Amino acid sequence: MQIENNPNFVRTPLYSFGTKTINTGSGIEYCVEYISEDKRQTRLLWFKESGEYIRLKAKRNIEEETLEAEA
């Protein structure tokens, strides 16, 4: 499955208030969709760092973080 079609990396827009792609000067690019008509609320559709898609549903291992914090 291509990353562009994988919901772990790219979400399908659910609303019809528009989207916006933002490029930063540090190699980060992401796309949001507006979820309200006043365009004050957004939902992340995809995120790239240095041209590579970053997984949206990534979960950090809380147990490992706890062990590192205790060390």
Secondary structure, DSSP 8 states (H G I E B T S, - for coil): --GGG-TTT------SS-EEEEE-TTSEEEEEEE-STTS--EEEEEEEETTEE--TT----HHHHHHHHH-
